[in-house]
Amino acid sequence: MSHWTRRQFIYSSAAALGSLATGRSLLWADSGKGLPKPDKSGIKHVVVAMMENRSFDHFLGWLPGADGRQAGLVYTDSLGNAFETHPLAPDFQGCGHPDPDHSYAGGRTEYDNGLCDGWLRAGTNDVYAIGYYTQNDLPFLGQAAPDWTVCDRYFAPIMASTYPNRIYQHAAVTDRIDNTLSLSTLPTIWDRLAAAQLQGRYYFSDIPFIALLCGKYASITRTYNQFLQDCASGDLPEVAFVDPPFFGEESGGSSDDHPHGDIRAGEWWLYQTYRAVTTGPDWKHTVLVINFDEWGGFFDHVPPSEAPDVDPALALRGFRVPCVIVSPFSAPGAIDHGVYDHTSVLKMIEWRWGLPPLSARDAAASNLAEALDFNLVRHSAPDYAVPSFSSAACPSA
């Protein structure tokens, strides 16, 4: 996400959020190639934890077996000066560097008609945009990514900033190309779940993004602490979206991985979320999807393709983002090369509970369930040694 001023109305609506919805539905979607019948899949819960603003190469380019590149790439700035990709640690915040451009226009400069070489020519980008983190720099993902299933062709759904991409995760379409505060009236997955009498809940840490969706989902909104309690008590809904702490991004105080928050704080939040899901009574029937809203202006070598959309101007996907699938049906160390984006998560939800698609995008999307192995059942999940961490403001903030 971007500036606090663009979040103020969302933050102010947090006090109005309250109770929940219940129920069941009939099956509607086809099972899809290679998939079991949805009601025989073993999936009873889907949890989506969406972080912020990191590309695949930048964060997971080190992962064995994945199509990742880190060291040795060279990019030129607008003056023709060449710079090589470089490790960022021990800088875990990027203080003193501009937040890399991840706008609709800036992304197209970085894309450069498929050359993917404009990282130092977009906006005010500097060499921070072509830096990367290695396995040892990531206390949680550095351990978890090799243990679970990773998608190395998972793209942001639109070459644009946070709000359009997060709206895609809820609605399979967007009504904007930048971070405007106008209320969205688009139908969402929450409407589909409610119509089918299924439980859906949105959990937030400090700022409820869902308030941007016309403010009509207060009854299904809960705090992150309630999410931890629901995991522990075995009270997860069929579908749960969980958002990290957004507040203080530009100053460096957030835990969502958005610059200039410390990525070690984001890793700690992800670890807490992972442990809550994998140690709760619902674990054996749960799919936890860890994804990122968009690439954040950080380099990635794989050009995104276009997807079917209601508006051709929205068809170009954004660059690849990390996606790790944690589930009893996730093969350890598996790399899935299928093309996915946020609407693939919706496609999995729709497939599992027989819900009609929201748009042409999720109707045509690959089902993220295709990355799972339903012949596999992992009864337990490994614990990891991840130090607790709180992000601190940048010195000049």
ZAFI-588690 format. One record per atom (N, C-alpha, C): x, y, z. Coordinates in pm, whole numbers, plus 50000, padded with zeros to 5 digits. Layout:
N
XYZ
...
This chain:
397
500844988150000
500005000050000
500885012550000
500235023949987
501005036149982
500735044850104
500385057250084
500455067050192
499335065750294
499665069650417
498685069350527
497465077650492
497635088450420
496485096750384
495475088850301
495945078850227
495035070650148
494375060050233
494795058750358
494215048550445
493295054450552
493275067450567
492605073350682
491145069150694
490415069550581
489005066150590
488815051450627
489705042750579
489605028550614
489845026750763
490885033350814
491215032050956
490075037051043
489455047851002
488405053751084
487155045151092
487025035750997
485835027150996
485995014751082
487175012551139
487425000051212
486474998051328
486095008751394
485255007451513
483865002051482
483455002851356
482104998651321
481974983851290
483074976351301
483064962651250
482584952751354
481794942751313
481134933551406
480944919151364
479754912751384
479494898151384
479744890451256
479104878451234
479504869151129
478324862751057
478644855350948
477634848150869
477874833150877
476814824950854
476944810450867
476314803250749
476564789950737
475814782050641
476554772550552
475894767650445
476364757650351
475904761150209
476394753750108
475944756249971
475904743449891
475304744149771
475324733249675
476504735249581
476994724149524
478104725049431
477644730849298
478504739149240
478194745249110
479314742849009
480594744549054
481714743948961
482104729648926
482684727748807
483214714848768
484494712048846
484844699348857
485984695648940
487304699348878
487414699848746
488664703648684
489574691648662
490474692948567
491364682048530
492274678048645
492314665048676
493234659848776
492844662648919
491714668848941
491284672149076
490214662349124
490144659949254
489054651749306
487744659349300
486654652549326
485404659749343
485584669449460
485074681649445
485334691849548
484984687449690
483834680849707
483434676949842
484204664949894
485024658749808
485884647649850
487344651849861
487594664649846
488974669649843
489644669749979
488854670250085
489404671650219
489554686050262
489294695550171
489404709750205
488104714450270
488224719750390
487074725850458
487284740650489
488554744950480
488874758850514
489964763850419
489804776150370
490834783050293
491164795950366
492434797850398
492914809850466
493894816850373
493704829750350
494574837550263
495234848550345
496564848050354
497344858250424
498134865950319
497734878250293
498334886150185
499254896850239
500514896050201
501514905850239
501614916650131
502694924750137
502774936550050
504104937549975
503994940549845
505034947349768
506404940649760
506424927949722
507704921349697
507554912549573
508594912449489
508574903949370
509184890349400
508964880949309
509464867349330
510994867049330
511634872549227
513104872349223
513704879349343
513134890549380
513634898549492
513574890849625
512544882749645
512344875949774
512654861049769
512284854249660
512444839549654
513274834949535
514024843949473
514834840149359
515904829849389
516194827749515
517204818049559
516664803849567
515364801749558
514724789049590
515124778049491
515674766849540
516074755949450
514894750649369
515114748549241
514094743049153
513154753249093
513154765449146
512264775849095
512964784048987
512184790548903
512724799248800
513004812848862
514094813448937
514464825749004
515854830448963
516034843448958
517344849248929
517604860549028
518824861049075
519204871649168
520524878149126
521654872249162
522954878149130
523224877748980
523954888048933
524464887748797
523604894348692
522444899748729
521614906948632
522054921648630
522004927848513
522454941748498
521344949948434
521074961648493
520044970648442
520614984648429
520104992348334
520595005948312
519565016248355
520065027548401
519175038548439
518925047548318
518235058448340
517835067248229
519025074348166
520175074448233
521385080648178
522285070448109
521865057848110
522665047548047
523675041048139
523675044748267
524585038548362
524095024648399
524995015048403
524645001148431
524904997748577
523954990448636
524084986048775
523694971348785
524374964248873
524144949848889
523244947249009
522424936848997
521614932649112
522534929049228
522034931249350
522934930249466
522144926149589
522804919449685
522134915849811
521884928249896
520734928649962
520354940250043
520764938950189
520734926850245
521084925050386
522524929850409
522784936050524
521934936850645
520934948350648
520624954150533
519574964350527
518244957250505
517404957150607
516124950150600
514934959650584
515214972650566
514134982550554
514204991150429
515394994250385
515525003250271
515395017850309
515635021050435
515595035050477
516585043150394
516175054950354
517035063450273
516865061350124
516125050950086
515835048449945
514365051549916
514045055849795
512635057649760
511905044349754
510645044549787
509785032849767
509715030249617
510145018549569
510155016249424
508775018249360
508785023549239
507545026649167
506805013749131
505545013049172
504715001449137
503335006349090
503345017649023
502105023448971
501745017248836
500575020848786
500115016148655
501115020248546
501525033048548
502475037748447
503895032848475
504295033448602
505645029248638
505895014548609
504875006348633
505014992148603
505254989548456
504634997748371
504814996048227
506205000648182
506765010348252
508155014048225
509075002448262
508824996248375
509634984848419
509444972848325
508244970948277
507914959948185
508604961848049
508604974048000
509294977647875
508984967947762
507684966247734
507244957647624
507774943447635
507894938647758
508304924847781
509774922847805
510584933447794
512024932147820
512324931447970
511424936748050
511574936648197
512924942348239
513244954048186
514554959948213
514494974448260
513284979448289
513134993648321
513154996948468
513744988448550
513664989948696
514315002748746
515325007548678
516015019748720
515575031948641
514545030448559
514045041548479
512615045348516
512035038648612
510655041448653
510655050748774
509855061248767
509695070348880
511025075348932
511185074449064
512435078749129
513265066649173
513045055249111
513745042949152
515255044849155
515875038649256
517335037749259
517715023049271
518955020249309
519445006349310
518744997449412
517995003249504
517204995149598
516244986049521
515724990749409
514744983249331
515334970649268
516664969849257
517284957949199
518094950449304
517744952549430
518344944749538
517514932449568
518094923049642
517384910649673
517774905349810
516934896449860
517204889349985
517414874549957
518294868350034
518594854250018
517894846050126
518034833050118
517354824150211
517674827450356
518914830250387
519294832850525
518774846150578
518314854850489
517794867850530
516334867150574
515664856050545
514224854650568
513984844250677
513804848450802
513694838950913
512554828850898
511434833050838
510324823750820
510294817750680
510154825950576
510044820650441
511304813250398
512444817050453
513674809950422
513624795350464
512834792350566
512654778550610
511374772350552
510304780250547
509014774750507
508904772250357
509444781150274
509294779550130
509834766050080
511014761450126
511484748350080
510694736650139
509914738950243
509164728250309
507774726150252
507284735850173
505914735150127
505864736849975
504724740149920
504584741649775
504664756349738
505514759549643
505704773249596
505314774149449
504624784749413
504244787349274
505204797749216
505934794049111
506894803549055
506384810548929
505084809048902
504424816748796
503134822748850
503224827748973
502084834349037
502304849349022
501394855948950
501534870148918
500534878648995
500874891249015
499844900849056
498824901748943
497534903348973
496514903148867
496514915148775
497104926448818
497124938348733
498434945748755
498964951448648
500174959448654
499794973148712
499634973448844
499214985548913
499514983849062
499114993649140
499474994349281
498564985949370
498644988149500
497984979649599
496474978449583
495774989649584
494314988949589
493724980949473
494134983549347
493574975349239
493834960449258
495024956949305
495364942849321
494624936349437
494494943449547
493744937849660
492254936749626
491734946049550
490334944849508
490144932549420
491124929649334
491044917149256
490944904949346
491644904949459
491574893449547
490194891449607
489464902149624
488104901349677
487044899649567
487284905649448
486214907149349
486494901349211
487724896749186
488114891249055
488034901648943
488004914148980
488014925348885
488354937548969
488684948648905
488914960848980
488154972348917
487944982848994
487254994648945
488165006948947
489495004648954
490455015748960
491835010748918
492715020048885
494085016348850
495095022548946
494615029249051
495535034849150
494875034349287
495555040049386
495095039049525
494125050249562
493025051049491
492005060949524
491115055749636
490515065049709
489705061449825
488215060249795
487825060949670
486405059549640
485925045649679
484705045049733
484145032149775
483885023249654
484165010449670
483895000849564
482554994049589
481774992649483
480484985749493
480494972549417
481664967649381
481764955249305
481264943349386
480604933749323
480304921149392
481604914049429
481614907149541
482834900849590
482594886249627
483684879549660
483584865649705
482754864649832
482724875249912
481934875150036
480444874650004
480024881149896
478634880349853
478284866249807
479194860149732
478964846449687
478844836849806
479704838349903
479664829650021
478364831550099
477974844050118
476744846850193
475524841150122
475484842649989
474344837549913
474244822349924
475394815749941
475424801249953
475344796650099
475134806150190
475054803250334
476314796450386
477444801550339
478754797150386
479374807950473
480224803950564
480904813450652
482124819450583
482214832550586
483404839450541
483734850250642
485014851650675
485434862150769
486694868950719
486734881950742
487914889950712
488514894350845
489804891450864
490494895050987
491554905650957
491604916151039
492564926851017
493404929151141
494624934251119
495534936951229
495394951051283
495324961051194
495134974751241
494244983051149
494344981251019
493544988950924
492754979250836
491434979350841
490634969750764
490444974050619
491204968350530
491074971850388
489664969350337
488994959650392
487664955850344
486654967350358
486944977150443
486044988550457
485944996550328
486934995250240
486885002150112
485794996350021
485374984150051
484374977349968
482974981150013
482694994050003
481374999750030
480944998450176
481844994450263
481534993750405
480464983750443
480164974150354
479024965250380
479394951950444
480674950250480
481094937350534
481504938150681
480964947850751
481284949250894
480924936850973
479844930050933
479364918651011
480274906451001
481174906150903
482064894550892
483514898150926
483724910050979
485074914851006
485464912551152
486674907751173
487194904751306
488634909951318
489134910151439
490524914051462
491454902151443
492734905051430
493734894351417
493794885851543
493624892051659
493594884251783
492454874051782
491324878051723
490214868551712
490574857151616
491324860251513
491784849751422
492614839351497
493534844051580
494354834751657
493494826151748
492484832251809
491574824651896
490744814751815
490264818851698
489444809951615
490264798051566
491524800351534
492394789151496
492544779451613
492804784851731
493044776351848
491814768451889
490634774251871
489404767651914
488754759151806
489334759051686
488734751451577
487484757851521
487454771051520
486274778451474
486554786451347
487434781451261
487684788451136
486464787551044
486184798150969
485104797650870
485574789950747
484684788050653
485114781750528
486194790050459
486044803150458
487014811950392
487384823250486
488684825350502
489194836250586
490304843550511
490204856850506
491294865250458
491884872050581
493214872350590
493904877750708
494924888050661
494814900250711
495734910850671
496694914450784
497954917650749
498974921150848
498844935650894
499684939950988
499684954051030
500224963150920
499374972150871
499734981450765
500284994750818
499884998450936
500115012150983
501615015150995
502015026750945
503405031150957
504305026550845
503735023250729
504555018050620
505685027450579
505355039850547
506365049050495
507425052450599
507035052750726
507995056050832
508825043950871
508345031850837
509095019750870
508505011750983
507295014751026
506735008151144
505794996651117
505544993150990
504564982750959
505194968850965
504314958650962
504774944750962
504194937350842
504054944150731
503404938550612
504364936450495
505664939050517
506724937950417
506764949550318
505874959150331
505924971050245
507104979750290
507954984350196
508964994150235
508285006550296
508785011250410
510085007850465
509984999950596
508934991950606
508844982950719
509944972550714
510394968150830
511454958150839
510894944550801
511524937850704
510984924950660
511024914450770
511874916350871
511914906750981
510644907551064
510014919251068
508714920451136
507634913351055
507674914450924
506744907250840
506914892250853
508154887750862
508434873450880
507874868351013
507984876451116
507444872451247
505924871451242
505274880951174
503814880451163
503374868151083
504074865150975
503744853350897
503924840550978
504984840151056
505224828351139
504094826351240
503654837151305
502544835951400
501274830851331
501034835751210
499864831451134
499984816751096
501144812851051
501414798851015
501224789651134
501764793151248
501654784551366
500214783651414
499494794751406
498094794451448
497304784551363
497524784851232
496794775951141
497234761451158
498534759151164
499034745351159
498964738051293
498724745251402
498604738651532
497164737851580
496224743351503
494824743251543
494104730551501
492944728051559
492164715951527
491724715151381
491644726551311
491184726551172
492294723751071
493524722351118
494674721151028
494504710450922
494034698850957
494024687550863
493094689650744
492284700250750
491364703150639
491544717350585
492724723250606
492924737450574
493974739350465
493724749050379
494714753950283
495044768350320
496304770850357
496784784250387
497574789250266
497104800150207
497784806350093
498484818950143
499804819150132
500584831150163
500954837650029
500414849350003
500734856349879
501034871049907
501384878349802
501724892549813
500864900249713
500414912049752
499454919149667
500014922649531
501254927649527
501904931149400
503414931849421
504144934349315
505594932849312
506344944249379
505694955449402
506294966449477
507384974049405
507534972249273
508574979149199
509924972349203
509994960449264
511254952949271
511414944149147
512644942049106
512944935248980
512434920848976
512064916648857
511724902748829
511964900448680
512504888848645
512944886748507
511884880548416
510734876348471
509714869448392
508634879248348
508444881348219
507394890648173
506004884948197
505114892748255
503734888048273
502974888248141
501934880248135
501084879748016
499764886648043
498944887847941
497604893347958
496634882247996
495554886148062
494514876748102
493174882048053
492184873248032
490854878047993
490304887748097
489774898948052
489244908648147
488114916448084
487304922648167
486184930648117
486674943248047
487904947548076
488474959648018
489884956447970
490184957947841
491524955047791
492624962847863
492304974547916
493294982547987
493724976148118
492954966248165
493264959448290
493874945648268
494054941748143
494394927848112
495824924048146
496774933448141
498164930048167
498384927348315
498804915248345
499104911948484
500314919648533
500454920648665
501654925948724
502734915148728
503904918848777
505014909348783
504754898448887
505584888248885
505444876948977
505604881449122
504864874949208
504974877149352
505134863549420
505684863149541
505784850349612
504404844649644
504274831749631
503074824549675
503494811049730
503234808949858
503544796449926
502234790349974
502014777749943
500784770849983
501124760950093
500534763050209
500754754650327
499484746750353
499574733650345
498394725250360
498824710750381
497964702550440
498254688150442
498424682350302
497934689650201
498004684950062
499114691949984
500024698850053
501134705749989
502374696949993
502874693149878
504064684649874
505284692649918
506134687050003
507314694350049
508304696749935
508774708949924
509764712349823
509234712849681
507924712349664
507344712349529
507334726549471
507664727549344
507564740149270
506524738249161
505454745749168
504414745049066
504654756048964
504674752348836
504984761848729
503744766848656
502554763648705
501344768448643
501194783448658
500504789848564
500274804248568
499064807248655
499294814848761
498244818348856
498294833348886
497204838548941
497204851649005
496154851249116
495804862549174
494874862549288
493524856349253
493124857549126
491834851849088
491874836549088
493074830649087
493204816149099
492834811449239
493084819849339
492644816749476
491114816649480
490504826549416
489044826849409
488514814749333
489214810949226
488784799149148
488784786649236
489784785249322
489834773749413
488654773949510
488354785649564
487224787049656
485914783649584
485754788849464
484534786349386
484404771549350
485514765449313
485514751149281
485114742849403
485724746049517
485474738049636
484024738749682
483424750649678
482074752149733
481004754749627
481324752349503
480304753149399
479744766949377
480594777049377
480154790949361
480364795649218
479454803649165
479654809049030
480774819349028
481454820948915
482544830748907
482034845048918
482934853748957
482614867948972
482834875748844
483734871148758
484084878548637
484714869048535
485074874648421
485774866748319
487134862048369
487714869748461
489054866248510
489064853348590
488204852348691
488224840048770
487594828448693
486684831448600
486114820748517
487204813948434
488164821848385
489224816448299
490484812648376
490574816348503
491804814348580
492094799548604
493364796448616
493754783148662
493384781848809
492944770048847
492544767148984
493784764649069
493984772449174
495174770649257
495214756849322
494064750249334
494044736649388
494844727049302
495094730649176
495894722149088
497344721249134
497764730249222
499124729649277
499234719949394
498104714449438
498094705449554
498164690849510
498554682349605
498614667949583
497624661349678
496464657549625
495404652249710
495604637549745
496684631649695
497074618249740
497984618849862
498324630949902
499234633250013
498474638950131
498774634250251
498204640250372
499334641850474
499664654250505
500694657050606
499984660050737
500154651150832
499394652250956
499934663051050
501184666751032
501764677051118
502594686551032
502854698151088
503634708351018
504854711751102
506014713251040
507224716351118
507134730051183
507734731051299
507894744051363
509234749851318
509354762951327
510584769651287
511034779151398
512324780851408
512874790551503
512884804251436
511894812351468
511754825651410
511724835751524
512694844751532
512704854351642
511584864551631
511004868051744
510004878751744
510684891851706
509934900551638
510544912751589
509474923251566
509784935551605
508904947051580
509664957251497
509054961751390
509704971451303
509774985051371
510884991951352
511075005351407
511125015551294
510745027751323
510745038151222
512145040951172
512255044651046
513535048550990
514075060751065
515385062151075
515975073151154
515475086951115
515185089150987
514765102450943
513265104350948
512505093750987
511045094350986
510535103051099
